[in-house]
Amino acid sequence: MPALTVVLLLVTGVVAGFINTVAGGGSVVALPVLVEVVGASVANGTNRIAILMQNIVGSISFHRGGKVPWRLVRAILLPTVAGAAVGAWVATQIPADVMKRIFGLVIVLVALSVLVGPSKWMGEGEPRLREPWRSATFFGIGLYGGFVQAGVGFLLLAGLVLGSGLGLVKGNGAKVVTILVYTPVTLFFFASASQVDLKVGVILGLGNMTGAFIASRLAIKKGAGWIRWVLVVAAVAAALRMVL
């Protein structure tokens, strides 16, 4: 592999890992690069290796900072993982373009809600989602995450912050742990379909891990106000890239 490609993957990984850890949409940065390096049919699966590596670092950092609400995480893991498994299987069968455009519009709405109603995002509140709606919501989010990954962080944050009453910092802690748990399941389906390039994924993942470490430390130190603006900028940029 050319040295320039290695550098490109590492830099892309740092940017993607940073954005993914405190907001979402980092895969929108990573996937076009992966398409050029490994081809469109392998890019989605290869990206899951970097996502796995990134969220190991993010989960450890948020846990050490006391920012992972484990009780809620345990409650949403089963429906999210189940949805992700279904989504990953479907992704090995059909293209993701249509779903990406649909969820691009959803992400725009998430960004608008952060701007219009910031108080709902800045502090902890009462959960709005009750069973069985909570499980159904996170199954749907997992379905999308398993299918395409790009932008799933925004949807998880919406479910965790607006739906479950978490603040942005703990919402991000719950988000990275949730993605960490379901990613091996999705990776299994992509690997079974021979849609993973291990070497490229690991190189990208080293960059993702670096970005995740920086982002998680800043999130814990600076709090929700800083995350809010990263979330808005990343959401708008990701939505534009996905829709257009």
Sequence and secondary structure as in RCSB ss.txt:
>XXXX:A:sequence
MPALTVVLLLVTGVVAGFINTVAGGGSVVALPVLVEVVGASVANGTNRIAILMQNIVGSISFHRGGKVPWRLVRA
ILLPTVAGAAVGAWVATQIPADVMKRIFGLVIVLVALSVLVGPSKWMGEGEPRLREPWRSATFFGIGLYGGFVQA
GVGFLLLAGLVLGSGLGLVKGNGAKVVTILVYTPVTLFFFASASQVDLKVGVILGLGNMTGAFIASRLAIKKGAG
WIRWVLVVAAVAAALRMVL
>XXXX:A:secstr
  HHHHHHHHHHHHHHHHHHHHSS HHHHHHHHHHHHH HHHHHHHHHHHHHHHHHHHHHHHHHTT   HHHHHH
HHHHHHHHHHHHHHHHTTS SHHHHHHHHHHHHHHHHHHHH THHHHS       TTHHHHHHHHHHHHHHHT T
THHHHHHIIIIIIT   HHHHHHHHHHHHHHHHHHHHHHHHHTT   HHHHHHHHHHHHHHHHHHHHHHHHH HH
HHHHHHHHHHHHHHHHHH 
